[in-house]
Amino acid sequence: MNRTKIYYFSGTGNSLAVARRLADKLNAPLTPVASTTSEKSIDAKADTIGLVFPIYDFKPPQMIDDLVAKLETIDSTYLFAVCTYGIAPTHALTHLEKVIESSGGHLSGGFAIAMPHNGIGGKRVSQARRDKLLEAWEGKTDEIYNYVRARAEGRIESSPLLLIPFQRGMTKMIPPLFNFLTQMLTKGADSLAFTASATCDGCGICERVCPTRNIEMVDDQPTWSDRCVMCFACLHWCPKEAISLGGCNLDIGSYHHPDAKLADMLRSAQQATSSNQPPQSREEQ
C-alpha cells in the first residue's frame, strides 16, 4: 500500500491551506518542516513525499533544502513539491530539483500556486485580485492530486525572471520597494530589523506563532534573535498590527489565508518547538 507524507512550511497559512487539502485527498499525515530542524537524518517511512512551501526571494526557504539533505532512501521515493507565490515562481522548483538530485533523488513533479502577495507592497494588492486567487487555488490542488495519484513524471513549473516587471499589480509595489531600498542604502540592512511599535500590548502571540523560536518576550515586548527565516508570521498574526521592518512604511499590511486560523499556526509552531526540544536528563525527568 502506498504511504504518503507531506512536509510543509507556512507563515501566513497559504502553504498550510494547500498542504492540508492535499493531505486530506491523499490520506497523508502533515509534518511541519520546522519540527525536523534538530534531526540529523529522517526516515519518513513513506513511498511518496510531498514538500509544500512559500517562495522567499524567488527560491525555497533554506530549511526545505536542509530537509531534503536529511531524507533517507530518497532514491526510491516518489517526490513532489508545491510552492506558493505572490509575484512569480521563477525557477524555485528547478532549484529544488537540483538539490534533490544532489542528494540522490528525483523530483517527479513541481507545481506553483498563485496566492495573494503578502510581502513588501502586499497591502496594495486589490481585494478583487485576492478574491480571484483565493477562488482558484483549490482547483490547482485537485490537479496536483490527480497527477500524484497517477504517479506521473516530468512536470516542473517555472516562469522567467524577465516577466516579473509585467506581472499584474507590480507597478503598484514600486513605492514601497523604493522605500525599502532607500532605507537599506541610507541606514543599512540592520535598520530593517523587526520591531514592535507602541501599539504592542505584550500579548505574546508573535513569540508563540514563530516556528523557529526566534522571538522572546522581554518586559512584555518582543525581541528577535538570529534564527529568523523571514516568514513574516509574527507580523501578519499580530492582532495589533504593531510589528514592522524597522518602522519603515513598506505597505506589507496584515494578511493570512482565510482557511488558516491562529489556532492552526500556534499548533504548528508548538509541534515544531516540541519536536526540537533537547532530551531531558534523568534528573530533569
C-alpha positions as CSV (number, residue, x, y, z in Angstrom):
1,M,0.0,0.0,0.0
2,N,1.3,3.4,-1.0
3,R,2.3,5.5,2.1
4,T,2.4,9.3,1.6
5,K,3.7,12.0,3.9
6,I,3.6,15.8,3.4
7,Y,6.0,18.2,4.9
8,Y,5.1,21.9,4.9
9,F,6.3,25.3,5.9
10,S,3.9,28.3,6.2
11,G,4.0,31.8,7.7
12,T,0.6,33.2,6.6
13,G,-1.3,29.9,6.1
14,N,-1.1,29.9,2.3
15,S,1.1,26.8,2.1
16,L,-0.7,25.3,5.1
17,A,-4.0,25.5,3.3
18,V,-2.5,23.8,0.3
19,A,-0.7,21.1,2.3
20,R,-3.8,20.4,4.3
21,R,-6.1,20.0,1.3
22,L,-3.5,17.7,-0.4
23,A,-3.1,15.7,2.8
24,D,-6.9,15.2,3.1
25,K,-7.1,14.0,-0.5
26,L,-4.1,11.8,-0.3
27,N,-4.9,10.5,3.2
28,A,-1.4,11.6,4.4
29,P,-0.1,12.9,7.7
30,L,1.2,16.5,7.9
31,T,4.5,17.4,9.4
32,P,5.8,21.0,9.9
33,V,9.3,21.3,8.3
34,A,10.4,23.3,11.3
35,S,9.9,20.3,13.5
36,T,12.7,18.5,11.7
37,T,15.5,21.1,12.2
38,S,17.2,19.3,15.1
39,E,17.2,15.9,13.4
40,K,20.3,14.6,11.7
41,S,18.5,12.1,9.4
42,I,14.9,11.4,8.7
43,D,13.2,8.1,7.8
44,A,9.9,9.3,6.6
45,K,8.6,5.7,6.2
46,A,6.8,6.8,3.1
47,D,6.8,5.8,-0.6
48,T,5.6,9.3,-1.6
49,I,6.7,12.6,-0.1
50,G,5.3,16.0,-0.8
51,L,7.0,19.3,0.1
52,V,4.8,22.4,0.3
53,F,6.3,25.8,1.0
54,P,6.2,29.5,0.1
55,I,8.9,31.2,-2.1
56,Y,11.2,33.7,-0.3
57,D,13.4,35.8,-2.6
58,F,12.4,33.6,-5.5
59,K,13.7,30.4,-4.0
60,P,12.6,27.8,-1.4
61,P,13.3,28.5,2.3
62,Q,16.7,27.2,3.3
63,M,15.0,24.7,5.7
64,I,13.5,22.9,2.7
65,D,17.0,22.3,1.2
66,D,18.1,21.2,4.7
67,L,15.2,18.7,4.9
68,V,16.0,17.2,1.6
69,A,19.5,16.5,2.7
70,K,18.3,14.6,5.7
71,L,15.8,12.4,4.0
72,E,16.8,8.7,3.8
73,T,16.1,6.3,0.9
74,I,15.3,9.4,-1.2
75,D,16.5,7.5,-4.3
76,S,13.4,5.1,-4.1
77,T,10.8,7.7,-3.1
78,Y,8.3,9.5,-5.3
79,L,8.8,13.1,-4.6
80,F,6.6,16.1,-5.5
81,A,6.8,19.7,-4.5
82,V,4.3,22.6,-4.4
83,C,5.4,26.2,-3.9
84,T,3.0,29.1,-3.2
85,Y,4.0,32.5,-4.6
86,G,2.7,36.1,-4.7
87,I,4.7,37.5,-7.6
88,A,6.2,34.8,-9.7
89,P,7.6,31.2,-9.1
90,T,10.6,31.9,-11.3
91,H,13.0,28.9,-11.0
92,A,12.4,28.0,-7.4
93,L,11.3,24.4,-8.3
94,T,14.1,23.8,-10.7
95,H,16.4,24.9,-7.9
96,L,14.8,22.3,-5.6
97,E,15.1,19.7,-8.4
98,K,18.8,20.2,-8.4
99,V,19.0,20.0,-4.6
100,I,17.1,16.7,-4.7
101,E,19.2,15.3,-7.4
102,S,22.4,16.2,-5.5
103,S,21.0,14.0,-2.6
104,G,20.4,11.1,-5.0
105,G,16.7,11.6,-5.5
106,H,14.4,12.7,-8.3
107,L,11.6,15.4,-8.3
108,S,8.7,13.8,-10.2
109,G,6.5,16.9,-10.2
110,G,6.9,20.5,-9.2
111,F,3.9,22.9,-9.1
112,A,3.4,26.6,-8.4
113,I,0.2,28.0,-6.9
114,A,-0.5,31.8,-7.0
115,M,-1.7,33.2,-3.7
116,P,-2.2,36.8,-2.5
117,H,1.2,38.5,-2.2
118,N,2.0,39.2,1.5
119,G,5.5,40.7,1.4
120,I,6.6,44.2,0.6
121,G,3.7,46.0,-1.1
122,G,1.3,43.3,-0.3
123,K,-1.2,45.8,1.1
124,R,-1.5,47.2,-2.4
125,V,-2.9,44.1,-3.9
126,S,-6.6,44.8,-4.7
127,Q,-9.3,42.8,-3.0
128,A,-10.6,41.7,-6.4
129,R,-7.2,40.3,-7.2
130,R,-7.1,38.5,-3.9
131,D,-10.5,37.1,-4.3
132,K,-9.7,35.7,-7.8
133,L,-6.6,34.0,-6.5
134,L,-8.4,32.5,-3.5
135,E,-11.0,31.1,-5.8
136,A,-8.5,29.3,-8.0
137,W,-6.1,27.6,-5.6
138,E,-8.3,24.6,-4.8
139,G,-8.7,23.7,-8.4
140,K,-4.9,23.6,-8.8
141,T,-4.5,21.3,-5.8
142,D,-7.1,19.0,-7.3
143,E,-4.9,18.9,-10.5
144,I,-1.9,18.2,-8.4
145,Y,-3.7,15.4,-6.6
146,N,-4.6,13.7,-9.8
147,Y,-1.0,14.0,-11.0
148,V,0.4,12.5,-7.9
149,R,-2.2,9.7,-7.7
150,A,-1.2,8.7,-11.2
151,R,2.4,8.9,-10.2
152,A,3.1,11.0,-13.3
153,E,6.5,12.4,-14.2
154,G,8.2,15.3,-15.8
155,R,6.2,18.5,-14.9
156,I,8.3,21.2,-13.2
157,E,6.7,24.6,-13.4
158,S,8.7,27.9,-13.6
159,S,8.5,31.4,-15.1
160,P,11.2,33.7,-16.4
161,L,12.6,36.4,-14.2
162,L,12.2,38.9,-17.0
163,L,8.4,38.6,-16.8
164,I,8.3,39.9,-13.2
165,P,8.0,43.6,-14.1
166,F,5.0,42.8,-16.2
167,Q,3.1,40.8,-13.6
168,R,-0.3,42.2,-12.7
169,G,-0.1,44.8,-10.0
170,M,3.7,45.0,-9.8
171,T,3.7,48.7,-10.7
172,K,1.7,49.4,-7.5
173,M,4.5,47.9,-5.5
174,I,7.2,50.3,-6.7
175,P,6.7,53.0,-3.9
176,P,7.2,50.6,-1.0
177,L,10.0,48.8,-2.8
178,F,11.6,52.3,-3.3
179,N,11.2,53.0,0.5
180,F,12.8,49.6,1.3
181,L,15.8,50.2,-0.9
182,T,16.2,53.8,0.2
183,Q,16.3,52.9,3.9
184,M,18.6,49.9,3.3
185,L,21.1,52.0,1.3
186,T,21.0,55.1,3.6
187,K,20.7,53.4,7.0
188,G,21.9,49.9,6.4
189,A,20.2,46.5,6.4
190,D,20.1,46.4,10.3
191,S,17.7,49.4,10.2
192,L,15.1,47.0,8.7
193,A,15.1,44.5,11.6
194,F,11.8,43.6,13.0
195,T,10.5,45.9,15.7
196,A,7.3,46.5,17.6
197,S,5.5,49.9,17.8
198,A,3.9,51.5,20.9
199,T,0.6,49.7,20.0
200,C,2.1,46.4,21.1
201,D,0.2,45.2,24.2
202,G,2.6,42.4,25.1
203,C,0.1,39.6,24.2
204,G,3.0,37.2,23.2
205,I,1.3,35.8,20.1
206,C,4.3,36.7,18.0
207,E,6.5,34.6,20.3
208,R,4.1,31.6,20.2
209,V,3.5,31.7,16.4
210,C,7.2,31.8,15.5
211,P,8.1,28.4,14.0
212,T,11.8,28.8,14.8
213,R,11.6,30.1,18.4
214,N,13.3,33.3,17.3
215,I,11.2,35.6,19.5
216,E,11.3,36.1,23.2
217,M,9.1,38.4,25.2
218,V,11.2,40.6,27.5
219,D,9.3,43.1,29.7
220,D,6.2,42.4,27.6
221,Q,7.9,43.4,24.4
222,P,9.1,41.0,21.7
223,T,12.9,40.7,21.0
224,W,14.2,38.9,17.9
225,S,17.2,36.6,17.8
226,D,19.2,35.3,14.8
227,R,17.1,32.3,13.7
228,C,14.6,34.3,11.6
229,V,13.7,32.8,8.3
230,M,11.6,35.9,7.2
231,C,8.3,34.0,7.2
232,F,6.6,37.2,8.5
233,A,4.3,35.1,10.7
234,C,4.9,37.5,13.7
235,L,4.0,40.5,11.5
236,H,0.9,39.0,9.9
237,W,-0.6,37.4,13.0
238,C,-0.1,40.3,15.4
239,P,-3.6,41.4,16.5
240,K,-2.5,45.0,16.9
241,E,-0.5,45.2,13.6
242,A,2.3,46.5,15.8
243,I,5.2,44.7,14.0
244,S,7.1,46.1,11.1
245,L,10.6,46.1,9.5
246,G,12.3,48.9,11.2
247,G,9.2,51.0,11.3
248,C,9.5,51.7,7.6
249,N,6.4,52.1,5.6
250,L,6.5,49.1,3.3
251,D,2.8,48.6,2.8
252,I,3.0,44.9,3.9
253,G,-0.3,45.0,5.6
254,S,-1.7,42.1,7.6
255,Y,-2.8,39.0,5.7
256,H,-3.5,35.3,6.4
257,H,-5.2,32.7,4.3
258,P,-8.9,32.6,5.1
259,D,-8.7,28.8,5.7
260,A,-5.9,29.2,8.2
261,K,-6.7,30.2,11.8
262,L,-4.4,31.5,14.5
263,A,-5.0,28.2,16.4
264,D,-3.7,26.3,13.3
265,M,-0.5,28.3,13.3
266,L,0.0,28.1,17.0
267,R,-0.5,24.3,16.9
268,S,2.0,24.1,14.0
269,A,4.6,26.2,15.9
270,Q,4.1,24.2,19.1
271,Q,4.6,20.9,17.2
272,A,7.8,22.3,15.8
273,T,9.2,23.6,19.0
274,S,8.2,20.4,21.0
275,S,10.0,18.2,18.4
276,N,13.1,20.3,18.7
277,Q,13.3,20.3,22.5
278,P,16.6,18.7,23.7
279,P,16.0,15.4,25.6
280,Q,15.7,15.8,29.4
281,S,18.2,14.3,31.7
282,R,17.1,11.7,34.3
283,E,17.3,14.4,37.0
284,E,15.0,16.7,35.0
285,Q,12.5,13.9,34.4
